[in-house]
Protein backbone atom coordinates (compact mmCIF):
# COMPACT_ATOMS: atom_id res chain seq x y z
CA UNK A 1 0.00 0.00 0.00
CA UNK A 2 1.96 2.99 -1.23
CA UNK A 3 -0.42 5.52 0.32
CA UNK A 4 2.08 5.84 3.15
CA UNK A 5 4.85 6.53 0.64
CA UNK A 6 4.45 10.28 0.52
CA UNK A 7 7.10 10.82 -2.16
CA UNK A 8 5.10 8.68 -4.57
CA UNK A 9 2.75 11.60 -5.08
CA UNK A 10 5.40 13.55 -6.96
CA UNK A 11 4.42 11.33 -9.90
CA UNK A 12 1.18 13.29 -10.12
CA UNK A 13 2.39 16.83 -9.53
CA UNK A 14 1.08 17.66 -12.98
CA UNK A 15 -2.40 16.95 -11.61
CA UNK A 16 -1.85 18.97 -8.47
CA UNK A 17 -1.79 16.04 -6.07
CA UNK A 18 -0.35 16.57 -2.63
CA UNK A 19 -0.50 14.34 0.41
CA UNK A 20 -0.69 16.17 3.71
CA UNK A 21 1.03 15.04 6.90
CA UNK A 22 -2.43 14.51 8.40
CA UNK A 23 -3.32 12.15 5.56
CA UNK A 24 -0.11 10.22 6.06
CA UNK A 25 -0.74 9.87 9.79
CA UNK A 26 -4.34 8.76 9.28
CA UNK A 27 -3.39 6.22 6.63
CA UNK A 28 -0.51 4.94 8.74
CA UNK A 29 -2.91 4.47 11.65
CA UNK A 30 -5.34 2.67 9.34
CA UNK A 31 -2.53 0.41 8.10
CA UNK A 32 -1.64 -0.50 11.67
CA UNK A 33 -5.26 -1.34 12.49
CA UNK A 34 -5.48 -3.49 9.34
CA UNK A 35 -2.23 -5.25 10.23
CA UNK A 36 -3.32 -5.91 13.82
CA UNK A 37 -6.59 -7.47 12.67
CA UNK A 38 -4.72 -9.25 9.90
CA UNK A 39 -2.29 -10.69 12.41
CA UNK A 40 -5.14 -12.07 14.49
CA UNK A 41 -6.58 -13.58 11.30
CA UNK A 42 -3.26 -14.95 10.15
CA UNK A 43 -2.43 -16.59 13.48
CA UNK A 44 -5.18 -19.05 12.71
CA UNK A 45 -4.63 -19.12 8.97
CA UNK A 46 -2.55 -22.27 8.57
CA UNK A 47 -5.63 -24.34 7.79
CA UNK A 48 -7.09 -21.60 5.61
CA UNK A 49 -3.83 -21.37 3.70
CA UNK A 50 -4.42 -24.89 2.41
CA UNK A 51 -7.68 -23.69 0.92
CA UNK A 52 -5.91 -20.81 -0.76
CA UNK A 53 -3.26 -23.13 -2.14
CA UNK A 54 -6.00 -25.40 -3.49
CA UNK A 55 -7.36 -22.59 -5.66
CA UNK A 56 -7.02 -22.72 -9.44
CA UNK A 57 -3.40 -23.03 -10.53
CA UNK A 58 -1.77 -21.13 -13.36
CA UNK A 59 -0.91 -23.18 -16.43
CA UNK A 60 2.30 -21.43 -17.43
CA UNK A 61 2.40 -23.49 -20.64
CA UNK A 62 -0.43 -21.31 -21.90
CA UNK A 63 1.95 -18.33 -21.82
CA UNK A 64 5.04 -17.26 -23.69
CA UNK A 65 7.93 -15.44 -22.02
CA UNK A 66 8.28 -11.75 -22.93
CA UNK A 67 10.69 -10.50 -20.25
CA UNK A 68 13.15 -12.28 -18.00
CA UNK A 69 16.02 -11.39 -15.74
CA UNK A 70 17.76 -14.10 -13.73
CA UNK A 71 20.29 -11.49 -12.53
CA UNK A 72 23.35 -13.55 -13.41
CA UNK A 73 24.84 -10.18 -14.26
CA UNK A 74 23.83 -6.75 -12.99
CA UNK A 75 22.12 -4.40 -15.44
CA UNK A 76 21.04 -1.46 -13.28
CA UNK A 77 21.70 2.21 -13.99
CA UNK A 78 21.38 5.31 -11.86
CA UNK A 79 20.11 7.58 -14.65
CA UNK A 80 17.48 7.33 -17.39
CA UNK A 81 18.43 6.70 -20.99
CA UNK A 82 21.47 4.51 -20.31
CA UNK A 83 20.06 1.38 -21.95
CA UNK A 84 20.19 -0.96 -18.97
CA UNK A 85 17.46 -3.41 -18.08
CA UNK A 86 16.71 -1.71 -14.74
CA UNK A 87 16.92 1.74 -13.19
CA UNK A 88 17.72 2.33 -9.54
CA UNK A 89 15.01 4.89 -8.84
CA UNK A 90 11.33 5.36 -9.56
CA UNK A 91 10.55 7.13 -12.85
CA UNK A 92 9.15 10.01 -10.81
CA UNK A 93 12.42 10.32 -8.83
CA UNK A 94 10.76 9.76 -5.48
CA UNK A 95 12.20 7.74 -2.62
CA UNK A 96 9.95 6.55 0.20
CA UNK A 97 10.26 4.84 3.53
CA UNK A 98 13.06 5.06 6.07
CA UNK A 99 15.92 4.03 3.76
CA UNK A 100 17.42 6.06 0.92
CA UNK A 101 17.50 4.16 -2.37
CA UNK A 102 21.10 4.13 -3.55
CA UNK A 103 22.73 4.03 -6.96
CA UNK A 104 24.48 0.86 -8.17
CA UNK A 105 28.11 1.04 -7.00
CA UNK A 106 30.65 -1.58 -5.91
CA UNK A 107 29.55 -1.07 -2.29
CA UNK A 108 25.92 -0.33 -3.16
CA UNK A 109 22.73 -2.28 -2.48
CA UNK A 110 22.79 -4.60 -5.52
CA UNK A 111 24.64 -7.90 -5.77
CA UNK A 112 24.05 -10.15 -8.79
CA UNK A 113 25.31 -13.63 -9.54
CA UNK A 114 24.43 -17.28 -10.01
CA UNK A 115 21.87 -17.14 -7.19
CA UNK A 116 20.12 -14.07 -8.57
CA UNK A 117 19.86 -10.55 -7.18
CA UNK A 118 20.39 -9.51 -3.58
CA UNK A 119 19.05 -6.12 -2.52
CA UNK A 120 20.88 -5.18 0.67
CA UNK A 121 19.74 -2.60 3.20
CA UNK A 122 22.49 -1.24 5.45
CA UNK A 123 22.63 1.15 8.36
CA UNK A 124 25.45 3.66 8.00
CA UNK A 125 27.58 4.88 10.93
CA UNK A 126 25.49 8.07 11.02
CA UNK A 127 22.34 6.02 11.60
CA UNK A 128 20.94 6.52 8.08
CA UNK A 129 19.69 3.41 6.27
CA UNK A 130 20.30 2.86 2.56
CA UNK A 131 18.70 0.22 0.36
CA UNK A 132 17.71 -0.47 -3.24
CA UNK A 133 14.88 -0.32 -5.76
CA UNK A 134 14.74 -1.42 -9.39
CA UNK A 135 12.34 -0.19 -12.07
CA UNK A 136 12.01 -1.65 -15.56
CA UNK A 137 11.20 1.78 -17.04
CA UNK A 138 13.09 5.04 -16.68
CA UNK A 139 10.29 7.56 -17.36
CA UNK A 140 6.52 7.61 -17.52
CA UNK A 141 4.58 8.48 -20.65
CA UNK A 142 5.59 8.03 -24.29
CA UNK A 143 9.11 9.35 -23.72
CA UNK A 144 10.02 6.54 -21.34
CA UNK A 145 12.41 3.73 -22.14
CA UNK A 146 12.43 0.19 -20.82
CA UNK A 147 10.04 -2.70 -20.46
CA UNK A 148 6.28 -2.36 -20.06
CA UNK A 149 3.41 -4.60 -21.10
CA UNK A 150 -0.38 -4.48 -21.29
CA UNK A 151 -2.10 -7.59 -19.90
CA UNK A 152 -0.39 -10.92 -19.31
CA UNK A 153 1.24 -12.49 -16.26
CA UNK A 154 3.99 -10.94 -14.11
CA UNK A 155 5.99 -12.95 -11.58
CA UNK A 156 8.84 -12.68 -9.08
CA UNK A 157 10.57 -15.55 -7.30
CA UNK A 158 12.02 -14.29 -4.05
CA UNK A 159 12.94 -14.96 -0.44
CA UNK A 160 12.16 -12.07 1.90
CA UNK A 161 13.96 -10.76 4.98
CA UNK A 162 12.19 -11.04 8.33
CA UNK A 163 11.89 -8.30 10.92
CA UNK A 164 9.55 -5.56 12.07
CA UNK A 165 10.16 -2.44 9.99
CA UNK A 166 11.14 -4.29 6.80
CA UNK A 167 8.91 -3.48 3.82
CA UNK A 168 9.83 -5.44 0.66
CA UNK A 169 7.57 -5.19 -2.38
CA UNK A 170 7.00 -6.36 -5.96
CA UNK A 171 4.69 -4.01 -7.83
CA UNK A 172 3.51 -2.62 -11.17
CA UNK A 173 2.75 0.94 -12.30
CA UNK A 174 0.76 1.98 -15.36
CA UNK A 175 2.65 4.04 -17.94
CA UNK A 176 -0.17 6.55 -18.58
CA UNK A 177 -0.60 9.05 -15.74
CA UNK A 178 -2.47 11.72 -17.70
CA UNK A 179 -5.68 11.23 -15.69
CA UNK A 180 -4.75 8.81 -12.93
CA UNK A 181 -2.02 6.51 -11.66
CA UNK A 182 -2.68 2.76 -11.72
CA UNK A 183 -0.73 0.65 -9.23
CA UNK A 184 -0.75 -3.07 -8.49
CA UNK A 185 1.14 -4.21 -5.42
CA UNK A 186 1.60 -7.88 -6.22
CA UNK A 187 3.35 -8.40 -2.90
CA UNK A 188 3.91 -6.09 0.05
CA UNK A 189 5.27 -7.66 3.20
CA UNK A 190 5.55 -6.17 6.66
CA UNK A 191 8.24 -8.23 8.32
CA UNK A 192 6.68 -8.18 11.77
CA UNK A 193 3.71 -10.26 10.58
CA UNK A 194 5.06 -13.62 9.39
CA UNK A 195 1.69 -15.24 8.73
CA UNK A 196 0.55 -13.22 5.73
CA UNK A 197 1.41 -10.59 3.15
CA UNK A 198 -0.63 -7.97 1.26
CA UNK A 199 -1.69 -7.73 -2.38
CA UNK A 200 -3.12 -4.29 -3.05
CA UNK A 201 -4.78 -2.67 -6.06
CA UNK A 202 -4.75 1.13 -6.29
CA UNK A 203 -6.06 3.84 -8.57
CA UNK A 204 -4.92 7.38 -7.74
CA UNK A 205 -7.25 9.77 -9.59
CA UNK A 206 -6.93 13.49 -10.28
CA UNK A 207 -10.55 13.77 -9.17
CA UNK A 208 -9.33 12.67 -5.70
CA UNK A 209 -11.87 9.81 -5.90
CA UNK A 210 -9.15 7.27 -5.19
CA UNK A 211 -9.83 3.55 -5.07
CA UNK A 212 -8.07 0.61 -3.46
CA UNK A 213 -8.57 -3.05 -2.58
CA UNK A 214 -6.27 -4.67 -0.03
CA UNK A 215 -6.10 -8.48 0.08
CA UNK A 216 -4.48 -10.24 3.05
CA UNK A 217 -2.85 -13.43 1.76
CA UNK A 218 -2.30 -15.97 4.57
CA UNK A 219 0.77 -18.17 4.35
CA UNK A 220 2.45 -20.74 6.54
CA UNK A 221 4.06 -18.57 9.26
CA UNK A 222 7.70 -17.91 8.45
CA UNK A 223 7.59 -19.46 4.97
CA UNK A 224 8.18 -16.11 3.22
CA UNK A 225 11.58 -15.93 4.94
CA UNK A 226 12.72 -19.55 4.99
CA UNK A 227 12.25 -20.35 1.29
CA UNK A 228 11.77 -18.88 -2.16
CA UNK A 229 8.17 -18.28 -3.24
CA UNK A 230 6.47 -17.13 -6.42
CA UNK A 231 4.45 -13.91 -6.30
CA UNK A 232 2.39 -13.22 -9.42
CA UNK A 233 -0.49 -11.33 -10.99
CA UNK A 234 -2.35 -11.89 -14.24
CA UNK A 235 -4.26 -9.08 -15.89
CA UNK A 236 -6.83 -9.52 -18.64
CA UNK A 237 -9.65 -7.21 -19.74
CA UNK A 238 -12.15 -8.95 -17.46
CA UNK A 239 -10.29 -10.18 -14.40
CA UNK A 240 -7.13 -9.44 -12.42
CA UNK A 241 -5.91 -12.43 -10.40
CA UNK A 242 -3.24 -12.59 -7.72
CA UNK A 243 -1.15 -15.75 -7.35
CA UNK A 244 1.03 -17.26 -4.64
CA UNK A 245 3.20 -20.12 -5.91
CA UNK A 246 1.03 -20.06 -9.05
CA UNK A 247 -2.23 -20.70 -7.21
CA UNK A 248 -4.97 -18.08 -7.24
CA UNK A 249 -5.29 -16.40 -3.84
CA UNK A 250 -7.51 -13.42 -4.75
CA UNK A 251 -9.20 -11.89 -7.78
CA UNK A 252 -11.19 -8.84 -8.82
CA UNK A 253 -12.79 -7.25 -11.85
CA UNK A 254 -10.17 -5.44 -13.93
CA UNK A 255 -10.65 -1.66 -13.66
CA UNK A 256 -10.58 0.34 -16.89
CA UNK A 257 -7.41 2.08 -15.64
CA UNK A 258 -5.59 -1.28 -15.71
CA UNK A 259 -6.10 -1.72 -19.46
CA UNK A 260 -2.72 -0.21 -20.35
CA UNK A 261 0.97 -1.15 -20.26
CA UNK A 262 2.51 -1.62 -16.80
CA UNK A 263 6.16 -1.59 -15.84
CA UNK A 264 7.79 -3.56 -13.03
CA UNK A 265 9.35 -2.46 -9.76
CA UNK A 266 10.87 -4.36 -6.84
CA UNK A 267 12.43 -2.93 -3.72
CA UNK A 268 13.49 -3.46 -0.15
CA UNK A 269 12.05 -0.46 1.67
CA UNK A 270 11.98 0.16 5.42
CA UNK A 271 9.27 1.59 7.60
CA UNK A 272 5.83 1.74 6.04
CA UNK A 273 4.47 3.06 9.32
CA UNK A 274 6.46 0.64 11.48
CA UNK A 275 9.58 1.49 13.53
CA UNK A 276 12.99 0.38 12.29
CA UNK A 277 14.85 0.90 15.56
CA UNK A 278 15.00 -2.82 16.29
CA UNK A 279 16.44 -3.85 12.95
CA UNK A 280 19.99 -5.12 12.72
CA UNK A 281 22.16 -4.33 9.70
CA UNK A 282 22.44 -5.62 7.02
CA UNK A 283 19.10 -6.96 5.74
CA UNK A 284 18.77 -8.76 2.40
CA UNK A 285 15.98 -9.46 -0.06
CA UNK A 286 16.91 -12.27 -2.47
CA UNK A 287 15.34 -12.35 -5.95
CA UNK A 288 15.92 -15.44 -8.09
CA UNK A 289 14.17 -13.95 -11.12
CA UNK A 290 11.54 -11.55 -12.42
CA UNK A 291 9.52 -12.51 -15.50
CA UNK A 292 6.60 -11.40 -17.65
CA UNK A 293 4.48 -13.49 -20.02
CA UNK A 294 1.76 -13.16 -22.67
CA UNK A 295 -0.93 -15.65 -23.56
CA UNK A 296 0.19 -17.97 -26.37
CA UNK A 297 -3.23 -17.98 -27.99
CA UNK A 298 -3.13 -14.20 -28.45
CA UNK A 299 -6.00 -13.66 -26.03
CA UNK A 300 -5.61 -10.81 -23.59
C-alpha positions, -999 to +999 in steps of 0.1 A: +000+000+000+020+030-012-004+055+003+021+058+031+048+065+006+045+103+005+071+108-022+051+087-046+028+116-051+054+135-070+044+113-099+012+133-101+024+168-095+011+177-130-024+169-116-018+190-085-018+160-061-004+166-026-005+143+004-007+162+037+010+150+069-024+145+084-033+122+056-001+102+061-007+099+098-043+088+093-034+062+066-005+049+087-029+045+117-053+027+093-025+004+081-016-005+117-053-013+125-055-035+093-022-053+102-033-059+138-066-075+127-047-093+099-023-107+124-051-121+145-066-136+113-033-150+101-024-166+135-052-191+127-046-191+090-026-223+086-056-243+078-071-216+056-038-214+037-044-249+024-077-237+009-059-208-008-033-231-021-060-254-035-074-226-057-070-227-094-034-230-105-018-211-134-009-232-164+023-214-174+024-235-206-004-213-219+019-183-218+050-173-237+079-154-220+083-117-229+107-105-202+131-123-180+160-114-157+178-141-137+203-115-125+234-135-134+248-102-143+238-068-130+221-044-154+210-015-133+217+022-140+214+053-119+201+076-146+175+073-174+184+067-210+215+045-203+201+014-219+202-010-190+175-034-181+167-017-147+169+017-132+177+023-095+150+049-088+113+054-096+106+071-128+091+100-108+124+103-088+108+098-055+122+077-026+099+066+002+103+048+035+131+051+061+159+040+038+174+061+009+175+042-024+211+041-036+227+040-070+245+009-082+281+010-070+306-016-059+295-011-023+259-003-032+227-023-025+228-046-055+246-079-058+241-102-088+253-136-095+244-173-100+219-171-072+201-141-086+199-106-072+204-095-036+191-061-025+209-052+007+197-026+032+225-012+054+226+011+084+254+037+080+276+049+109+255+081+110+223+060+116+209+065+081+197+034+063+203+029+026+187+002+004+177-005-032+149-003-058+147-014-094+123-002-121+120-017-156+112+018-170+131+050-167+103+076-174+065+076-175+046+085-206+056+080-243+091+094-237+100+065-213+124+037-221+124+002-208+100-027-205+063-024-201+034-046-211-004-045-213-021-076-199-004-109-193+012-125-163+040-109-141+060-130-116+088-127-091+106-156-073+120-143-040+129-150-004+122-121+019+140-108+050+122-110+083+119-083+109+096-056+121+102-024+100+111-043+068+089-035+038+098-054+007+076-052-024+070-064-060+047-040-078+035-026-112+028+009-123+008+020-154+026+040-179-002+065-186-006+090-157-025+117-177-057+112-157-048+088-129-020+065-117-027+028-117-007+007-092-007-031-085+011-042-054+016-079-062+034-084-029+039-061+001+053-077+032+056-062+067+082-082+083+067-082+118+037-103+106+051-136+094+017-152+087+006-132+057+014-106+031-006-080+013-017-077-024-031-043-031-048-027-061-048+011-063-061+038-086-049+074-077-073+098-096-069+135-103-106+138-092-093+127-057-119+098-059-091+073-052-098+036-051-081+006-035-086-030-026-063-047+000-061-085+001-045-102+030-029-134+018-023-160+046+008-182+044+025-207+065+041-186+093+077-179+084+076-195+050+082-161+032+116-159+049+127-196+050+122-204+013+118-189-022+082-183-032+065-171-064+044-139-063+024-132-094-005-113-110-024-119-142-043-091-159-068-095-186-096-072-197-122-089-175-103-102-144-071-094-124-059-124-104-032-126-077-011-158-073+010-173-046+032-201-059+010-201-090-022-207-072-050-181-072-053-164-038-075-134-048-092-119-078-112-088-088-128-073-119-102-054-139-106-017-137-106+003-169-074+021-156-056-013-157-061-017-195-027-002-203+010-011-203+025-016-168+062-016-158+078-036-130+093-025-098+109-044-068+124-029-037+135-035-001+121-005+017+120+002+054+093+016+076+058+017+060+045+031+093+065+006+115+096+015+135+130+004+123+148+009+156+150-028+163+164-039+129+200-051+127+222-043+097+224-056+070+191-070+057+188-088+024+160-095-001+169-123-025+153-123-059+159-154-081+142-139-111+115-115-124+095-125-155+066-114-177+045-135-200+018-132-227-009-156-236+002-180-264-032-180-280-031-142-285-060-137-260-056-108-236 
